[in-house]
Amino acid sequence: MDLSPTGVLVKARRILPAGSPVRVSLHLSGRMRPVVATGSVVRILGGSQMGIQFDRLDLTESERLQEFLLPLVREETAQASPTVL
């Protein structure tokens, strides 16, 4: 899954047209309740992926999403940083 604070790329069996409104429930971790957001399809990739931009993400949901993403961003940044000898 490709996920950011403003949207998500999802793989789906049924592809909706660009502009279609959607409601997504993101099951990010077994320890967290799903993050629920409304949005719209902004991009179709291939025949099985849709880019969804979040329209409304209330403060609580936004904070929970960022709580999930922050450790991943830190880990990715640490792996990409060059090692100084």
HTML snippet that shows the backbone in 3Dmol.js (N, CA, C, O; Angstrom):
<script src="https://3Dmol.org/build/3Dmol-min.js"></script>
<div id="view" style="width:600px;height:400px;position:relative"></div>
<script>
const pdb = `
ATOM      1  N   MET A   1       0.848  -1.171   0.000  1.00  0.00           N
ATOM      2  CA  MET A   1       0.000   0.000   0.000  1.00  0.00           C
ATOM      3  C   MET A   1       0.892   1.233   0.000  1.00  0.00           C
ATOM      4  O   MET A   1       1.870   1.295   0.745  1.00  0.00           O
ATOM      5  N   ASP A   2       0.567   2.191  -0.815  1.00  0.00           N
ATOM      6  CA  ASP A   2       1.249   3.480  -0.889  1.00  0.00           C
ATOM      7  C   ASP A   2       0.344   4.473  -0.166  1.00  0.00           C
ATOM      8  O   ASP A   2      -0.763   4.759  -0.622  1.00  0.00           O
ATOM      9  N   LEU A   3       0.818   4.994   0.956  1.00  0.00           N
ATOM     10  CA  LEU A   3      -0.031   5.786   1.841  1.00  0.00           C
ATOM     11  C   LEU A   3       0.668   7.063   2.258  1.00  0.00           C
ATOM     12  O   LEU A   3       1.865   7.058   2.544  1.00  0.00           O
ATOM     13  N   SER A   4      -0.078   8.158   2.294  1.00  0.00           N
ATOM     14  CA  SER A   4       0.430   9.440   2.791  1.00  0.00           C
ATOM     15  C   SER A   4      -0.679  10.103   3.602  1.00  0.00           C
ATOM     16  O   SER A   4      -1.805   9.606   3.625  1.00  0.00           O
ATOM     17  N   PRO A   5      -0.379  11.220   4.269  1.00  0.00           N
ATOM     18  CA  PRO A   5      -1.433  11.907   5.023  1.00  0.00           C
ATOM     19  C   PRO A   5      -2.560  12.458   4.145  1.00  0.00           C
ATOM     20  O   PRO A   5      -3.629  12.793   4.654  1.00  0.00           O
ATOM     21  N   THR A   6      -2.331  12.554   2.833  1.00  0.00           N
ATOM     22  CA  THR A   6      -3.345  13.139   1.956  1.00  0.00           C
ATOM     23  C   THR A   6      -4.022  12.155   1.014  1.00  0.00           C
ATOM     24  O   THR A   6      -4.958  12.521   0.305  1.00  0.00           O
ATOM     25  N   GLY A   7      -3.554  10.897   0.999  1.00  0.00           N
ATOM     26  CA  GLY A   7      -4.180   9.949   0.095  1.00  0.00           C
ATOM     27  C   GLY A   7      -3.554   8.573   0.151  1.00  0.00           C
ATOM     28  O   GLY A   7      -2.634   8.315   0.927  1.00  0.00           O
ATOM     29  N   VAL A   8      -4.079   7.690  -0.694  1.00  0.00           N
ATOM     30  CA  VAL A   8      -3.641   6.298  -0.694  1.00  0.00           C
ATOM     31  C   VAL A   8      -3.793   5.716  -2.103  1.00  0.00           C
ATOM     32  O   VAL A   8      -4.712   6.073  -2.840  1.00  0.00           O
ATOM     33  N   LEU A   9      -2.880   4.822  -2.458  1.00  0.00           N
ATOM     34  CA  LEU A   9      -2.990   4.051  -3.690  1.00  0.00           C
ATOM     35  C   LEU A   9      -3.434   2.653  -3.289  1.00  0.00           C
ATOM     36  O   LEU A   9      -2.773   1.989  -2.491  1.00  0.00           O
ATOM     37  N   VAL A  10      -4.553   2.212  -3.843  1.00  0.00           N
ATOM     38  CA  VAL A  10      -5.092   0.910  -3.462  1.00  0.00           C
ATOM     39  C   VAL A  10      -5.231   0.006  -4.677  1.00  0.00           C
ATOM     40  O   VAL A  10      -5.422   0.467  -5.802  1.00  0.00           O
ATOM     41  N   LYS A  11      -5.130  -1.289  -4.420  1.00  0.00           N
ATOM     42  CA  LYS A  11      -5.391  -2.299  -5.442  1.00  0.00           C
ATOM     43  C   LYS A  11      -6.824  -2.768  -5.216  1.00  0.00           C
ATOM     44  O   LYS A  11      -7.221  -3.043  -4.083  1.00  0.00           O
ATOM     45  N   ALA A  12      -7.593  -2.856  -6.285  1.00  0.00           N
ATOM     46  CA  ALA A  12      -9.005  -3.217  -6.142  1.00  0.00           C
ATOM     47  C   ALA A  12      -9.451  -4.099  -7.298  1.00  0.00           C
ATOM     48  O   ALA A  12      -8.922  -4.010  -8.406  1.00  0.00           O
ATOM     49  N   ARG A  13     -10.419  -4.942  -7.027  1.00  0.00           N
ATOM     50  CA  ARG A  13     -11.008  -5.774  -8.083  1.00  0.00           C
ATOM     51  C   ARG A  13     -11.920  -4.941  -8.974  1.00  0.00           C
ATOM     52  O   ARG A  13     -12.031  -5.186 -10.175  1.00  0.00           O
ATOM     53  N   ARG A  14     -12.572  -3.953  -8.368  1.00  0.00           N
ATOM     54  CA  ARG A  14     -13.501  -3.094  -9.117  1.00  0.00           C
ATOM     55  C   ARG A  14     -12.930  -1.679  -9.140  1.00  0.00           C
ATOM     56  O   ARG A  14     -12.768  -1.052  -8.093  1.00  0.00           O
ATOM     57  N   ILE A  15     -12.632  -1.187 -10.318  1.00  0.00           N
ATOM     58  CA  ILE A  15     -12.058   0.143 -10.473  1.00  0.00           C
ATOM     59  C   ILE A  15     -13.179   1.145 -10.733  1.00  0.00           C
ATOM     60  O   ILE A  15     -14.023   0.940 -11.605  1.00  0.00           O
ATOM     61  N   LEU A  16     -13.174   2.224  -9.969  1.00  0.00           N
ATOM     62  CA  LEU A  16     -14.169   3.280 -10.132  1.00  0.00           C
ATOM     63  C   LEU A  16     -13.608   4.371 -11.038  1.00  0.00           C
ATOM     64  O   LEU A  16     -12.392   4.546 -11.106  1.00  0.00           O
ATOM     65  N   PRO A  17     -14.464   5.101 -11.728  1.00  0.00           N
ATOM     66  CA  PRO A  17     -13.983   6.178 -12.593  1.00  0.00           C
ATOM     67  C   PRO A  17     -13.368   7.321 -11.778  1.00  0.00           C
ATOM     68  O   PRO A  17     -13.739   7.547 -10.626  1.00  0.00           O
ATOM     69  N   ALA A  18     -12.426   8.033 -12.395  1.00  0.00           N
ATOM     70  CA  ALA A  18     -11.844   9.215 -11.753  1.00  0.00           C
ATOM     71  C   ALA A  18     -12.970  10.171 -11.377  1.00  0.00           C
ATOM     72  O   ALA A  18     -13.921  10.359 -12.136  1.00  0.00           O
ATOM     73  N   GLY A  19     -12.850  10.766 -10.210  1.00  0.00           N
ATOM     74  CA  GLY A  19     -13.870  11.677  -9.705  1.00  0.00           C
ATOM     75  C   GLY A  19     -14.902  11.012  -8.812  1.00  0.00           C
ATOM     76  O   GLY A  19     -15.676  11.700  -8.146  1.00  0.00           O
ATOM     77  N   SER A  20     -14.925   9.695  -8.787  1.00  0.00           N
ATOM     78  CA  SER A  20     -15.903   8.978  -7.960  1.00  0.00           C
ATOM     79  C   SER A  20     -15.634   9.211  -6.481  1.00  0.00           C
ATOM     80  O   SER A  20     -14.488   9.127  -6.041  1.00  0.00           O
ATOM     81  N   PRO A  21     -16.677   9.502  -5.709  1.00  0.00           N
ATOM     82  CA  PRO A  21     -16.494   9.627  -4.261  1.00  0.00           C
ATOM     83  C   PRO A  21     -16.323   8.241  -3.639  1.00  0.00           C
ATOM     84  O   PRO A  21     -16.942   7.272  -4.080  1.00  0.00           O
ATOM     85  N   VAL A  22     -15.485   8.158  -2.620  1.00  0.00           N
ATOM     86  CA  VAL A  22     -15.251   6.887  -1.936  1.00  0.00           C
ATOM     87  C   VAL A  22     -15.149   7.119  -0.434  1.00  0.00           C
ATOM     88  O   VAL A  22     -14.878   8.225   0.034  1.00  0.00           O
ATOM     89  N   ARG A  23     -15.374   6.054   0.290  1.00  0.00           N
ATOM     90  CA  ARG A  23     -15.136   6.032   1.740  1.00  0.00           C
ATOM     91  C   ARG A  23     -14.188   4.873   1.968  1.00  0.00           C
ATOM     92  O   ARG A  23     -14.484   3.740   1.587  1.00  0.00           O
ATOM     93  N   VAL A  24     -13.047   5.150   2.588  1.00  0.00           N
ATOM     94  CA  VAL A  24     -12.059   4.098   2.813  1.00  0.00           C
ATOM     95  C   VAL A  24     -11.901   3.837   4.299  1.00  0.00           C
ATOM     96  O   VAL A  24     -12.002   4.742   5.128  1.00  0.00           O
ATOM     97  N   SER A  25     -11.655   2.592   4.606  1.00  0.00           N
ATOM     98  CA  SER A  25     -11.377   2.164   5.970  1.00  0.00           C
ATOM     99  C   SER A  25     -10.011   1.497   5.926  1.00  0.00           C
ATOM    100  O   SER A  25      -9.866   0.414   5.361  1.00  0.00           O
ATOM    101  N   LEU A  26      -9.012   2.134   6.518  1.00  0.00           N
ATOM    102  CA  LEU A  26      -7.631   1.666   6.456  1.00  0.00           C
ATOM    103  C   LEU A  26      -7.291   0.873   7.710  1.00  0.00           C
ATOM    104  O   LEU A  26      -7.213   1.428   8.806  1.00  0.00           O
ATOM    105  N   HIS A  27      -7.091  -0.420   7.540  1.00  0.00           N
ATOM    106  CA  HIS A  27      -6.702  -1.296   8.643  1.00  0.00           C
ATOM    107  C   HIS A  27      -5.179  -1.320   8.675  1.00  0.00           C
ATOM    108  O   HIS A  27      -4.550  -2.147   8.014  1.00  0.00           O
ATOM    109  N   LEU A  28      -4.593  -0.413   9.443  1.00  0.00           N
ATOM    110  CA  LEU A  28      -3.155  -0.179   9.402  1.00  0.00           C
ATOM    111  C   LEU A  28      -2.361  -1.088  10.314  1.00  0.00           C
ATOM    112  O   LEU A  28      -1.220  -1.438  10.011  1.00  0.00           O
ATOM    113  N   SER A  29      -2.951  -1.468  11.416  1.00  0.00           N
ATOM    114  CA  SER A  29      -2.236  -2.264  12.407  1.00  0.00           C
ATOM    115  C   SER A  29      -3.257  -3.035  13.218  1.00  0.00           C
ATOM    116  O   SER A  29      -4.381  -2.575  13.420  1.00  0.00           O
ATOM    117  N   GLY A  30      -2.865  -4.199  13.676  1.00  0.00           N
ATOM    118  CA  GLY A  30      -3.758  -4.986  14.515  1.00  0.00           C
ATOM    119  C   GLY A  30      -4.058  -4.311  15.838  1.00  0.00           C
ATOM    120  O   GLY A  30      -5.030  -4.651  16.512  1.00  0.00           O
ATOM    121  N   ARG A  31      -3.217  -3.351  16.208  1.00  0.00           N
ATOM    122  CA  ARG A  31      -3.384  -2.667  17.494  1.00  0.00           C
ATOM    123  C   ARG A  31      -4.268  -1.431  17.396  1.00  0.00           C
ATOM    124  O   ARG A  31      -4.710  -0.907  18.419  1.00  0.00           O
ATOM    125  N   MET A  32      -4.533  -0.956  16.182  1.00  0.00           N
ATOM    126  CA  MET A  32      -5.284   0.287  16.002  1.00  0.00           C
ATOM    127  C   MET A  32      -6.649   0.013  15.379  1.00  0.00           C
ATOM    128  O   MET A  32      -6.822  -0.920  14.595  1.00  0.00           O
ATOM    129  N   ARG A  33      -7.612   0.854  15.751  1.00  0.00           N
ATOM    130  CA  ARG A  33      -8.887   0.833  15.027  1.00  0.00           C
ATOM    131  C   ARG A  33      -8.620   1.318  13.603  1.00  0.00           C
ATOM    132  O   ARG A  33      -7.672   2.073  13.385  1.00  0.00           O
ATOM    133  N   PRO A  34      -9.425   0.905  12.640  1.00  0.00           N
ATOM    134  CA  PRO A  34      -9.227   1.392  11.270  1.00  0.00           C
ATOM    135  C   PRO A  34      -9.367   2.912  11.202  1.00  0.00           C
ATOM    136  O   PRO A  34     -10.176   3.505  11.916  1.00  0.00           O
ATOM    137  N   VAL A  35      -8.575   3.528  10.339  1.00  0.00           N
ATOM    138  CA  VAL A  35      -8.706   4.954  10.050  1.00  0.00           C
ATOM    139  C   VAL A  35      -9.730   5.068   8.926  1.00  0.00           C
ATOM    140  O   VAL A  35      -9.594   4.425   7.886  1.00  0.00           O
ATOM    141  N   VAL A  36     -10.752   5.888   9.142  1.00  0.00           N
ATOM    142  CA  VAL A  36     -11.833   6.030   8.166  1.00  0.00           C
ATOM    143  C   VAL A  36     -11.769   7.425   7.559  1.00  0.00           C
ATOM    144  O   VAL A  36     -11.659   8.423   8.271  1.00  0.00           O
ATOM    145  N   ALA A  37     -11.840   7.478   6.226  1.00  0.00           N
ATOM    146  CA  ALA A  37     -11.771   8.764   5.536  1.00  0.00           C
ATOM    147  C   ALA A  37     -12.676   8.740   4.311  1.00  0.00           C
ATOM    148  O   ALA A  37     -12.968   7.681   3.755  1.00  0.00           O
ATOM    149  N   THR A  38     -13.110   9.919   3.902  1.00  0.00           N
ATOM    150  CA  THR A  38     -13.807  10.054   2.628  1.00  0.00           C
ATOM    151  C   THR A  38     -12.838  10.710   1.655  1.00  0.00           C
ATOM    152  O   THR A  38     -11.925  11.433   2.051  1.00  0.00           O
ATOM    153  N   GLY A  39     -13.055  10.444   0.393  1.00  0.00           N
ATOM    154  CA  GLY A  39     -12.172  11.013  -0.615  1.00  0.00           C
ATOM    155  C   GLY A  39     -12.751  10.815  -1.994  1.00  0.00           C
ATOM    156  O   GLY A  39     -13.938  10.537  -2.160  1.00  0.00           O
ATOM    157  N   SER A  40     -11.881  10.963  -2.985  1.00  0.00           N
ATOM    158  CA  SER A  40     -12.310  10.746  -4.359  1.00  0.00           C
ATOM    159  C   SER A  40     -11.184  10.114  -5.157  1.00  0.00           C
ATOM    160  O   SER A  40     -10.003  10.306  -4.864  1.00  0.00           O
ATOM    161  N   VAL A  41     -11.574   9.362  -6.165  1.00  0.00           N
ATOM    162  CA  VAL A  41     -10.605   8.728  -7.049  1.00  0.00           C
ATOM    163  C   VAL A  41      -9.996   9.824  -7.922  1.00  0.00           C
ATOM    164  O   VAL A  41     -10.713  10.556  -8.605  1.00  0.00           O
ATOM    165  N   VAL A  42      -8.674   9.928  -7.892  1.00  0.00           N
ATOM    166  CA  VAL A  42      -8.004  10.956  -8.688  1.00  0.00           C
ATOM    167  C   VAL A  42      -7.141  10.366  -9.798  1.00  0.00           C
ATOM    168  O   VAL A  42      -6.717  11.086 -10.702  1.00  0.00           O
ATOM    169  N   ARG A  43      -6.880   9.062  -9.736  1.00  0.00           N
ATOM    170  CA  ARG A  43      -5.984   8.451 -10.725  1.00  0.00           C
ATOM    171  C   ARG A  43      -6.278   6.965 -10.840  1.00  0.00           C
ATOM    172  O   ARG A  43      -6.591   6.299  -9.853  1.00  0.00           O
ATOM    173  N   ILE A  44      -6.174   6.460 -12.058  1.00  0.00           N
ATOM    174  CA  ILE A  44      -6.295   5.026 -12.318  1.00  0.00           C
ATOM    175  C   ILE A  44      -4.948   4.564 -12.857  1.00  0.00           C
ATOM    176  O   ILE A  44      -4.419   5.146 -13.804  1.00  0.00           O
ATOM    177  N   LEU A  45      -4.396   3.516 -12.253  1.00  0.00           N
ATOM    178  CA  LEU A  45      -3.111   2.971 -12.696  1.00  0.00           C
ATOM    179  C   LEU A  45      -3.316   1.528 -13.118  1.00  0.00           C
ATOM    180  O   LEU A  45      -3.758   0.692 -12.331  1.00  0.00           O
ATOM    181  N   GLY A  46      -2.987   1.248 -14.370  1.00  0.00           N
ATOM    182  CA  GLY A  46      -3.203  -0.102 -14.873  1.00  0.00           C
ATOM    183  C   GLY A  46      -4.681  -0.445 -14.790  1.00  0.00           C
ATOM    184  O   GLY A  46      -5.540   0.432 -14.876  1.00  0.00           O
ATOM    185  N   GLY A  47      -4.963  -1.702 -14.626  1.00  0.00           N
ATOM    186  CA  GLY A  47      -6.358  -2.106 -14.530  1.00  0.00           C
ATOM    187  C   GLY A  47      -6.787  -2.477 -13.136  1.00  0.00           C
ATOM    188  O   GLY A  47      -7.903  -2.956 -12.935  1.00  0.00           O
ATOM    189  N   SER A  48      -5.899  -2.260 -12.148  1.00  0.00           N
ATOM    190  CA  SER A  48      -6.248  -2.751 -10.816  1.00  0.00           C
ATOM    191  C   SER A  48      -5.902  -1.799  -9.672  1.00  0.00           C
ATOM    192  O   SER A  48      -6.044  -2.174  -8.508  1.00  0.00           O
ATOM    193  N   GLN A  49      -5.453  -0.579  -9.971  1.00  0.00           N
ATOM    194  CA  GLN A  49      -5.085   0.339  -8.892  1.00  0.00           C
ATOM    195  C   GLN A  49      -5.756   1.698  -9.072  1.00  0.00           C
ATOM    196  O   GLN A  49      -5.932   2.194 -10.185  1.00  0.00           O
ATOM    197  N   MET A  50      -6.126   2.283  -7.919  1.00  0.00           N
ATOM    198  CA  MET A  50      -6.733   3.612  -7.909  1.00  0.00           C
ATOM    199  C   MET A  50      -5.998   4.492  -6.911  1.00  0.00           C
ATOM    200  O   MET A  50      -5.687   4.066  -5.799  1.00  0.00           O
ATOM    201  N   GLY A  51      -5.725   5.722  -7.323  1.00  0.00           N
ATOM    202  CA  GLY A  51      -5.202   6.725  -6.402  1.00  0.00           C
ATOM    203  C   GLY A  51      -6.375   7.478  -5.812  1.00  0.00           C
ATOM    204  O   GLY A  51      -7.215   8.010  -6.537  1.00  0.00           O
ATOM    205  N   ILE A  52      -6.427   7.519  -4.496  1.00  0.00           N
ATOM    206  CA  ILE A  52      -7.528   8.183  -3.797  1.00  0.00           C
ATOM    207  C   ILE A  52      -6.970   9.340  -2.985  1.00  0.00           C
ATOM    208  O   ILE A  52      -6.041   9.168  -2.196  1.00  0.00           O
ATOM    209  N   GLN A  53      -7.541  10.514  -3.183  1.00  0.00           N
ATOM    210  CA  GLN A  53      -7.164  11.689  -2.398  1.00  0.00           C
ATOM    211  C   GLN A  53      -8.212  11.874  -1.314  1.00  0.00           C
ATOM    212  O   GLN A  53      -9.411  11.896  -1.589  1.00  0.00           O
ATOM    213  N   PHE A  54      -7.739  12.009  -0.065  1.00  0.00           N
ATOM    214  CA  PHE A  54      -8.665  12.212   1.038  1.00  0.00           C
ATOM    215  C   PHE A  54      -9.265  13.610   0.945  1.00  0.00           C
ATOM    216  O   PHE A  54      -8.547  14.589   0.740  1.00  0.00           O
ATOM    217  N   ASP A  55     -10.590  13.698   1.097  1.00  0.00           N
ATOM    218  CA  ASP A  55     -11.286  14.982   1.123  1.00  0.00           C
ATOM    219  C   ASP A  55     -11.446  15.460   2.557  1.00  0.00           C
ATOM    220  O   ASP A  55     -11.143  16.602   2.902  1.00  0.00           O
ATOM    221  N   ARG A  56     -11.923  14.558   3.356  1.00  0.00           N
ATOM    222  CA  ARG A  56     -12.182  14.897   4.756  1.00  0.00           C
ATOM    223  C   ARG A  56     -11.571  13.840   5.645  1.00  0.00           C
ATOM    224  O   ARG A  56     -11.865  12.650   5.526  1.00  0.00           O
ATOM    225  N   LEU A  57     -10.722  14.294   6.529  1.00  0.00           N
ATOM    226  CA  LEU A  57     -10.118  13.414   7.519  1.00  0.00           C
ATOM    227  C   LEU A  57     -10.182  14.212   8.814  1.00  0.00           C
ATOM    228  O   LEU A  57      -9.449  15.187   8.978  1.00  0.00           O
ATOM    229  N   ASP A  58     -11.051  13.809   9.733  1.00  0.00           N
ATOM    230  CA  ASP A  58     -11.181  14.619  10.942  1.00  0.00           C
ATOM    231  C   ASP A  58      -9.881  14.571  11.746  1.00  0.00           C
ATOM    232  O   ASP A  58      -9.015  13.735  11.490  1.00  0.00           O
ATOM    233  N   LEU A  59      -9.757  15.458  12.702  1.00  0.00           N
ATOM    234  CA  LEU A  59      -8.512  15.632  13.452  1.00  0.00           C
ATOM    235  C   LEU A  59      -8.056  14.334  14.104  1.00  0.00           C
ATOM    236  O   LEU A  59      -6.873  13.999  14.051  1.00  0.00           O
ATOM    237  N   THR A  60      -8.972  13.607  14.713  1.00  0.00           N
ATOM    238  CA  THR A  60      -8.616  12.350  15.377  1.00  0.00           C
ATOM    239  C   THR A  60      -8.069  11.338  14.378  1.00  0.00           C
ATOM    240  O   THR A  60      -7.050  10.697  14.634  1.00  0.00           O
ATOM    241  N   GLU A  61      -8.745  11.194  13.245  1.00  0.00           N
ATOM    242  CA  GLU A  61      -8.296  10.241  12.229  1.00  0.00           C
ATOM    243  C   GLU A  61      -6.949  10.676  11.649  1.00  0.00           C
ATOM    244  O   GLU A  61      -6.078   9.839  11.410  1.00  0.00           O
ATOM    245  N   SER A  62      -6.778  11.958  11.426  1.00  0.00           N
ATOM    246  CA  SER A  62      -5.515  12.482  10.903  1.00  0.00           C
ATOM    247  C   SER A  62      -4.365  12.201  11.864  1.00  0.00           C
ATOM    248  O   SER A  62      -3.281  11.798  11.440  1.00  0.00           O
ATOM    249  N   GLU A  63      -4.598  12.412  13.143  1.00  0.00           N
ATOM    250  CA  GLU A  63      -3.563  12.146  14.151  1.00  0.00           C
ATOM    251  C   GLU A  63      -3.216  10.661  14.195  1.00  0.00           C
ATOM    252  O   GLU A  63      -2.043  10.305  14.314  1.00  0.00           O
ATOM    253  N   ARG A  64      -4.207   9.801  14.102  1.00  0.00           N
ATOM    254  CA  ARG A  64      -3.955   8.358  14.125  1.00  0.00           C
ATOM    255  C   ARG A  64      -3.177   7.916  12.890  1.00  0.00           C
ATOM    256  O   ARG A  64      -2.296   7.062  12.983  1.00  0.00           O
ATOM    257  N   LEU A  65      -3.497   8.491  11.741  1.00  0.00           N
ATOM    258  CA  LEU A  65      -2.777   8.173  10.516  1.00  0.00           C
ATOM    259  C   LEU A  65      -1.319   8.617  10.631  1.00  0.00           C
ATOM    260  O   LEU A  65      -0.410   7.877  10.254  1.00  0.00           O
ATOM    261  N   GLN A  66      -1.101   9.812  11.145  1.00  0.00           N
ATOM    262  CA  GLN A  66       0.269  10.302  11.302  1.00  0.00           C
ATOM    263  C   GLN A  66       1.031   9.485  12.340  1.00  0.00           C
ATOM    264  O   GLN A  66       2.232   9.263  12.190  1.00  0.00           O
ATOM    265  N   GLU A  67       0.356   9.041  13.376  1.00  0.00           N
ATOM    266  CA  GLU A  67       0.977   8.182  14.391  1.00  0.00           C
ATOM    267  C   GLU A  67       1.469   6.881  13.756  1.00  0.00           C
ATOM    268  O   GLU A  67       2.516   6.355  14.136  1.00  0.00           O
ATOM    269  N   PHE A  68       0.716   6.370  12.796  1.00  0.00           N
ATOM    270  CA  PHE A  68       1.123   5.155  12.091  1.00  0.00           C
ATOM    271  C   PHE A  68       2.275   5.436  11.122  1.00  0.00           C
ATOM    272  O   PHE A  68       3.216   4.647  11.029  1.00  0.00           O
ATOM    273  N   LEU A  69       2.202   6.560  10.402  1.00  0.00           N
ATOM    274  CA  LEU A  69       3.190   6.858   9.363  1.00  0.00           C
ATOM    275  C   LEU A  69       4.538   7.320   9.897  1.00  0.00           C
ATOM    276  O   LEU A  69       5.567   7.019   9.291  1.00  0.00           O
ATOM    277  N   LEU A  70       4.563   8.038  11.008  1.00  0.00           N
ATOM    278  CA  LEU A  70       5.805   8.638  11.502  1.00  0.00           C
ATOM    279  C   LEU A  70       6.931   7.629  11.692  1.00  0.00           C
ATOM    280  O   LEU A  70       8.032   7.883  11.202  1.00  0.00           O
ATOM    281  N   PRO A  71       6.730   6.501  12.369  1.00  0.00           N
ATOM    282  CA  PRO A  71       7.828   5.535  12.509  1.00  0.00           C
ATOM    283  C   PRO A  71       8.306   4.986  11.161  1.00  0.00           C
ATOM    284  O   PRO A  71       9.493   4.702  10.998  1.00  0.00           O
ATOM    285  N   LEU A  72       7.403   4.836  10.204  1.00  0.00           N
ATOM    286  CA  LEU A  72       7.786   4.339   8.886  1.00  0.00           C
ATOM    287  C   LEU A  72       8.661   5.346   8.153  1.00  0.00           C
ATOM    288  O   LEU A  72       9.638   4.975   7.503  1.00  0.00           O
ATOM    289  N   VAL A  73       8.306   6.621   8.262  1.00  0.00           N
ATOM    290  CA  VAL A  73       9.097   7.677   7.624  1.00  0.00           C
ATOM    291  C   VAL A  73      10.471   7.753   8.269  1.00  0.00           C
ATOM    292  O   VAL A  73      11.476   7.889   7.571  1.00  0.00           O
ATOM    293  N   ARG A  74      10.525   7.667   9.585  1.00  0.00           N
ATOM    294  CA  ARG A  74      11.816   7.707  10.284  1.00  0.00           C
ATOM    295  C   ARG A  74      12.699   6.540   9.858  1.00  0.00           C
ATOM    296  O   ARG A  74      13.893   6.718   9.616  1.00  0.00           O
ATOM    297  N   GLU A  75      12.119   5.351   9.767  1.00  0.00           N
ATOM    298  CA  GLU A  75      12.877   4.166   9.368  1.00  0.00           C
ATOM    299  C   GLU A  75      13.395   4.312   7.935  1.00  0.00           C
ATOM    300  O   GLU A  75      14.550   3.995   7.650  1.00  0.00           O
ATOM    301  N   GLU A  76      12.537   4.792   7.045  1.00  0.00           N
ATOM    302  CA  GLU A  76      12.935   4.970   5.648  1.00  0.00           C
ATOM    303  C   GLU A  76      14.035   6.021   5.529  1.00  0.00           C
ATOM    304  O   GLU A  76      14.974   5.853   4.751  1.00  0.00           O
ATOM    305  N   THR A  77      13.922   7.101   6.296  1.00  0.00           N
ATOM    306  CA  THR A  77      14.934   8.153   6.275  1.00  0.00           C
ATOM    307  C   THR A  77      16.261   7.628   6.795  1.00  0.00           C
ATOM    308  O   THR A  77      17.314   7.935   6.236  1.00  0.00           O
ATOM    309  N   ALA A  78      16.219   6.843   7.857  1.00  0.00           N
ATOM    310  CA  ALA A  78      17.451   6.285   8.428  1.00  0.00           C
ATOM    311  C   ALA A  78      18.127   5.343   7.438  1.00  0.00           C
ATOM    312  O   ALA A  78      19.354   5.330   7.346  1.00  0.00           O
ATOM    313  N   GLN A  79      17.363   4.569   6.709  1.00  0.00           N
ATOM    314  CA  GLN A  79      17.929   3.638   5.733  1.00  0.00           C
ATOM    315  C   GLN A  79      18.515   4.373   4.536  1.00  0.00           C
ATOM    316  O   GLN A  79      19.478   3.902   3.931  1.00  0.00           O
ATOM    317  N   ALA A  80      17.945   5.519   4.191  1.00  0.00           N
ATOM    318  CA  ALA A  80      18.410   6.275   3.029  1.00  0.00           C
ATOM    319  C   ALA A  80      19.599   7.171   3.353  1.00  0.00           C
ATOM    320  O   ALA A  80      20.308   7.607   2.447  1.00  0.00           O
ATOM    321  N   SER A  81      19.827   7.451   4.641  1.00  0.00           N
ATOM    322  CA  SER A  81      20.923   8.342   5.031  1.00  0.00           C
ATOM    323  C   SER A  81      22.259   7.648   4.836  1.00  0.00           C
ATOM    324  O   SER A  81      22.421   6.485   5.206  1.00  0.00           O
ATOM    325  N   PRO A  82      23.226   8.367   4.250  1.00  0.00           N
ATOM    326  CA  PRO A  82      24.551   7.768   4.081  1.00  0.00           C
ATOM    327  C   PRO A  82      25.248   7.608   5.429  1.00  0.00           C
ATOM    328  O   PRO A  82      25.066   8.417   6.339  1.00  0.00           O
ATOM    329  N   THR A  83      26.033   6.571   5.537  1.00  0.00           N
ATOM    330  CA  THR A  83      26.787   6.318   6.759  1.00  0.00           C
ATOM    331  C   THR A  83      28.101   7.073   6.692  1.00  0.00           C
ATOM    332  O   THR A  83      28.836   6.968   5.710  1.00  0.00           O
ATOM    333  N   VAL A  84      28.395   7.834   7.735  1.00  0.00           N
ATOM    334  CA  VAL A  84      29.648   8.581   7.807  1.00  0.00           C
ATOM    335  C   VAL A  84      30.670   7.709   8.503  1.00  0.00           C
ATOM    336  O   VAL A  84      30.419   7.198   9.595  1.00  0.00           O
ATOM    337  N   LEU A  85      31.823   7.537   7.876  1.00  0.00           N
ATOM    338  CA  LEU A  85      32.885   6.715   8.463  1.00  0.00           C
ATOM    339  C   LEU A  85      33.917   7.568   9.127  1.00  0.00           C
ATOM    340  O   LEU A  85      34.888   7.047   9.676  1.00  0.00           O
TER     341      LEU A  85
END
`;
const viewer = $3Dmol.createViewer("view");
viewer.addModel(pdb, "pdb");
viewer.setStyle({}, {cartoon: {color: "spectrum"}});
viewer.zoomTo();
viewer.render();
</script>
